[in-house]
Amino acid sequence: MLTADNYTIENVDQIRELWQKTYNTAGKPDWSHILPYYANDMEFRDSIQGLRGIEDFTAMTERLSARSKDLKMKVVNANKDGLIIFVEWEMTISFKKRPSSIMYGASRLTLNEAGKISFQRDYYDLWGDIFDNIPRFNKIYRKFMHRKFG
């Protein structure tokens, strides 16, 4: 399997280093160095999907890498309280033939007793952050959201 006993999360500085390195490799984004820190039976959830198991999570990272021309992660803030790590981030992503978009989000990581990531919940506004980068449409979208929800 991908995980090994010596790959454990000890502190937020380690998370910051792992996450920022993940998205700044030459060429395509690469998650291979961080995957061993996840438990084999891990769960992932975001606004698009829910996954169970390291194999499905690995496949998701490979799909994102294949669709991305470039992807960079900036960890803005990270805090650890017991087995919970909260990470605030800015992800700059460039899809093929599209300008870069910045997505602002946060992740809650839950560690198991062995120090592996057993659950990751990502929070972000996918469409808002993407639409904000489309001239003219960004104002229409934000006006619509304000009128309907705010």
C-alpha positions as CSV (number, residue, x, y, z in Angstrom):
1,M,0.0,0.0,0.0
2,L,1.0,3.7,-0.2
3,T,1.2,4.4,3.5
4,A,4.0,3.4,5.8
5,D,4.4,3.6,9.6
6,N,7.1,6.2,9.5
7,Y,5.0,8.8,7.6
8,T,3.1,10.6,10.4
9,I,2.0,14.2,10.8
10,E,3.7,15.8,13.7
11,N,2.9,19.5,13.4
12,V,1.5,22.3,11.3
13,D,4.9,23.3,9.9
14,Q,5.1,19.8,8.4
15,I,1.7,20.2,6.8
16,R,2.7,23.7,5.5
17,E,5.8,22.3,3.9
18,L,4.1,19.2,2.4
19,W,1.2,21.1,0.9
20,Q,3.2,23.9,-0.6
21,K,5.7,21.5,-2.1
22,T,2.8,19.4,-3.6
23,Y,1.7,22.2,-5.9
24,N,5.1,23.7,-6.9
25,T,6.9,20.9,-8.7
26,A,8.3,21.3,-12.2
27,G,5.8,20.4,-14.8
28,K,2.5,18.7,-13.6
29,P,1.4,18.9,-10.0
30,D,2.5,15.9,-8.0
31,W,1.0,14.5,-4.8
32,S,3.2,11.4,-4.5
33,H,5.2,12.7,-1.6
34,I,2.2,13.5,0.5
35,L,0.0,10.4,-0.1
36,P,2.0,8.2,2.4
37,Y,0.7,10.6,5.2
38,Y,-2.9,9.5,4.5
39,A,-4.4,6.4,6.1
40,N,-5.4,3.6,3.7
41,D,-9.1,3.9,4.8
42,M,-9.1,7.7,4.7
43,E,-12.2,9.8,3.7
44,F,-12.3,13.0,1.6
45,R,-15.1,15.4,1.1
46,D,-15.4,18.7,-0.7
47,S,-18.2,20.7,-2.5
48,I,-18.0,18.3,-5.5
49,Q,-17.4,14.8,-4.2
50,G,-16.9,12.4,-1.4
51,L,-14.3,9.6,-1.6
52,R,-13.3,6.7,0.6
53,G,-9.9,5.1,0.5
54,I,-6.4,6.0,-0.6
55,E,-6.9,4.5,-4.0
56,D,-9.9,6.8,-4.8
57,F,-8.1,9.8,-3.3
58,T,-5.0,9.1,-5.4
59,A,-7.1,8.7,-8.6
60,M,-8.7,12.1,-7.8
61,T,-5.3,13.8,-7.5
62,E,-4.2,12.2,-10.8
63,R,-7.3,13.5,-12.5
64,L,-6.7,17.0,-11.2
65,S,-3.1,16.9,-12.3
66,A,-4.1,15.8,-15.8
67,R,-6.6,18.7,-16.2
68,S,-4.2,21.3,-14.7
69,K,-1.6,23.2,-16.7
70,D,-0.2,24.6,-13.4
71,L,-1.3,24.5,-9.8
72,K,0.3,26.2,-6.8
73,M,-0.8,26.2,-3.1
74,K,0.0,28.9,-0.6
75,V,-0.8,28.0,3.0
76,V,-2.0,31.2,4.7
77,N,-2.6,29.8,8.1
78,A,-2.4,26.4,9.8
79,N,-3.4,25.4,13.4
80,K,-3.4,22.1,15.2
81,D,-5.6,21.2,18.2
82,G,-5.2,17.6,19.3
83,L,-6.0,15.4,16.3
84,I,-7.5,18.2,14.2
85,I,-5.5,20.5,11.9
86,F,-7.2,23.4,10.2
87,V,-5.4,24.8,7.1
88,E,-6.4,28.1,5.4
89,W,-5.1,28.2,1.8
90,E,-5.0,30.0,-1.6
91,M,-4.7,27.7,-4.6
92,T,-3.7,29.2,-8.0
93,I,-4.8,26.9,-10.7
94,S,-4.5,27.2,-14.5
95,F,-6.5,24.9,-16.7
96,K,-5.5,24.2,-20.3
97,K,-6.2,27.2,-22.5
98,R,-7.6,29.3,-19.5
99,P,-6.1,32.0,-17.4
100,S,-5.0,31.3,-13.8
101,S,-7.7,31.5,-11.2
102,I,-7.2,31.8,-7.4
103,M,-9.4,29.8,-5.2
104,Y,-9.6,30.6,-1.5
105,G,-10.4,27.8,0.9
106,A,-9.7,25.8,4.0
107,S,-9.3,22.2,4.9
108,R,-10.0,20.4,8.2
109,L,-7.7,17.4,8.6
110,T,-8.4,14.7,11.2
111,L,-5.5,12.5,12.2
112,N,-6.0,9.0,13.5
113,E,-4.1,7.7,16.6
114,A,-1.2,6.7,14.3
115,G,-0.7,10.2,13.1
116,K,-2.1,9.6,9.6
117,I,-4.7,11.8,7.9
118,S,-7.9,9.8,8.2
119,F,-10.4,12.5,7.1
120,Q,-10.0,15.6,5.0
121,R,-12.9,18.1,4.5
122,D,-12.2,20.9,2.0
123,Y,-14.3,24.1,2.1
124,Y,-14.3,26.6,-0.8
125,D,-16.5,28.5,-3.2
126,L,-15.6,26.8,-6.5
127,W,-17.8,28.8,-8.9
128,G,-17.4,32.1,-7.2
129,D,-13.6,32.0,-7.3
130,I,-13.6,30.8,-10.9
131,F,-16.3,33.3,-12.1
132,D,-14.5,36.2,-10.4
133,N,-11.7,35.8,-13.1
134,I,-14.1,36.2,-16.0
135,P,-14.4,39.8,-17.1
136,R,-18.0,41.2,-17.1
137,F,-19.5,37.8,-16.1
138,N,-17.9,38.3,-12.6
139,K,-20.1,41.3,-11.9
140,I,-23.3,39.6,-13.1
141,Y,-22.6,36.5,-11.0
142,R,-21.8,38.5,-7.8
143,K,-24.9,40.7,-8.4
144,F,-27.1,37.5,-8.8
145,M,-25.6,35.9,-5.6
146,H,-26.2,39.1,-3.6
147,R,-29.7,39.4,-4.8
148,K,-30.6,35.8,-4.2
149,F,-28.5,35.0,-1.1
150,G,-27.3,38.1,0.6
